[in-house]
Every structure is written in structure tokens, then in C-alpha cells.
Amino acid sequence: MQPNQNQSKIQNPKVQTPQTPQMNERDFVNDVLSMEKYMSDAYCTALNEASHQALYQDLLTIFNETQNAQREMYNAMFRKGWYKLEAADQQQMQQSYQQHQQYASQFPYQNLH
């Protein structure tokens, strides 16, 4: 993984794809990634609402398979430079951590973990 010219972006070198009206490899992988994300969300909702244990277990298996497929598509796009990330600002992360630590101190049961 190599940062590109802009140090706030994390991205691999981009694999070029043809710029035509027809779908190319990047379009197909992006389409599958979008579908897997949508399906993961839907299975998550179904898991939250499943009232029967056997149904819950089946949905959980399918959810895990879907989530793994989503991760594989994400990794493929990232490897080919088709998916970039914003680098986290260390100071902002520290501020967020401290803020959430303050929230946690307000919970009535602090020694449960």
C-alpha cells in the first residue's frame, strides 16, 4: 500500500480500465461491492428481528458469508487502486478518543469489561 501524491489519501496505484459505455472490470466489481453492502445491511436488520433461533442461526451464516464476500470485493478494489481511503488525523483521533472516554465515565456500570 502506497500513499499517492496527496498525503491525506491512502491508495494503491490505479489499474487502468477502458473508458467506454460498456461495463468494465472496475464497474462489475464496484456493482458487486455495492450489492454486498446492501445485502449485509438487510441481513443485519433480519438478524435483529429474527424471533426463531434456527432462523437466526441460518441468517447469521448467510450474513457472515455476505460480509466476507463484501470484504473480498473491497480488498480487490483497494489492491487495484479503485478504492481510496482518507488518512486519519492523529490529533482528531486522540480528541475523539478522549471525548468517548468522557462519555464512558457517565455510564452507571463502568467495571463490566
C-alpha positions as CSV (number, residue, x, y, z in Angstrom):
1,M,0.0,0.0,0.0
2,Q,1.5,3.3,-1.1
3,P,0.1,6.8,-0.4
4,N,-0.5,8.8,-3.5
5,Q,0.7,12.4,-4.0
6,N,-1.8,13.7,-1.5
7,Q,-0.7,12.5,1.9
8,S,-4.3,12.5,3.2
9,K,-5.2,9.8,0.8
10,I,-4.2,6.1,1.0
11,Q,-4.4,4.4,-2.3
12,N,-2.6,1.8,-4.4
13,P,-1.5,2.5,-8.0
14,K,-4.7,2.5,-10.1
15,V,-5.2,-0.3,-12.6
16,Q,-6.4,1.4,-15.8
17,T,-9.7,0.3,-17.3
18,P,-11.2,1.1,-20.7
19,Q,-13.4,4.3,-20.7
20,T,-16.3,3.0,-22.8
21,P,-20.1,2.9,-22.4
22,Q,-19.8,-0.9,-21.7
23,M,-19.2,-2.0,-18.1
24,N,-15.5,-2.8,-17.4
25,E,-13.9,-4.9,-14.7
26,R,-14.0,-2.0,-12.2
27,D,-17.7,-1.3,-12.9
28,F,-18.5,-5.0,-12.3
29,V,-16.5,-5.2,-9.0
30,N,-18.0,-1.9,-7.8
31,D,-21.5,-3.2,-8.6
32,V,-20.9,-6.4,-6.7
33,L,-19.4,-4.5,-3.7
34,S,-22.5,-2.2,-3.6
35,M,-24.8,-5.2,-3.7
36,E,-22.9,-7.0,-0.9
37,K,-23.0,-3.8,1.3
38,Y,-26.8,-3.6,0.7
39,M,-27.3,-7.3,1.5
40,S,-25.2,-7.0,4.6
41,D,-27.4,-4.2,5.9
42,A,-30.5,-6.2,5.1
43,Y,-29.3,-9.3,6.8
44,C,-28.3,-7.3,9.8
45,T,-31.8,-6.0,10.1
46,A,-33.2,-9.5,9.7
47,L,-30.9,-10.8,12.4
48,N,-32.1,-8.1,14.8
49,E,-35.7,-9.1,14.2
50,A,-35.4,-12.9,13.9
51,S,-37.6,-14.5,16.6
52,H,-36.8,-18.2,15.9
53,Q,-33.3,-19.5,16.9
54,A,-32.9,-21.8,13.9
55,L,-33.8,-19.0,11.6
56,Y,-31.4,-16.7,13.4
57,Q,-28.6,-19.2,13.0
58,D,-29.3,-19.6,9.3
59,L,-29.4,-15.8,8.8
60,L,-26.2,-15.4,10.8
61,T,-24.4,-17.9,8.5
62,I,-25.6,-16.2,5.4
63,F,-24.7,-12.8,6.9
64,N,-21.2,-13.9,7.6
65,E,-20.8,-15.2,4.0
66,T,-22.1,-12.0,2.6
67,Q,-19.9,-9.9,4.8
68,N,-16.8,-12.0,3.8
69,A,-17.7,-11.5,0.1
70,Q,-18.1,-7.8,0.7
71,R,-14.6,-7.7,2.3
72,E,-13.1,-9.6,-0.6
73,M,-14.6,-7.1,-3.1
74,Y,-13.3,-4.2,-1.1
75,N,-9.9,-5.7,-0.9
76,A,-9.9,-6.4,-4.7
77,M,-10.8,-2.8,-5.4
78,F,-8.3,-1.4,-2.9
79,R,-5.5,-3.6,-4.4
80,K,-6.2,-2.3,-7.9
81,G,-6.3,1.3,-6.7
82,W,-10.0,1.7,-7.3
83,Y,-10.9,2.4,-3.7
84,K,-9.1,5.1,-1.7
85,L,-9.2,6.0,1.9
86,E,-8.7,9.2,3.9
87,A,-5.8,9.0,6.2
88,A,-6.8,9.6,9.8
89,D,-5.6,12.7,11.5
90,Q,-3.8,11.6,14.7
91,Q,-4.9,14.7,16.7
92,Q,-8.6,14.3,15.7
93,M,-8.4,10.6,16.6
94,Q,-7.0,11.5,20.1
95,Q,-9.7,14.1,20.6
96,S,-12.4,11.7,19.6
97,Y,-11.0,9.0,21.9
98,Q,-10.9,11.4,24.9
99,Q,-14.4,12.5,24.2
100,H,-15.7,8.9,24.1
101,Q,-13.8,8.2,27.3
102,Q,-15.7,11.0,28.9
103,Y,-19.0,9.5,27.7
104,A,-18.0,6.1,29.1
105,S,-17.3,7.7,32.5
106,Q,-21.0,8.6,32.6
107,F,-22.2,5.0,32.3
108,P,-23.6,3.6,35.6
109,Y,-21.8,0.3,35.2
110,Q,-18.2,1.1,34.4
111,N,-16.4,-2.1,35.5
112,L,-18.2,-4.6,33.4
113,H,-15.4,-5.2,30.8
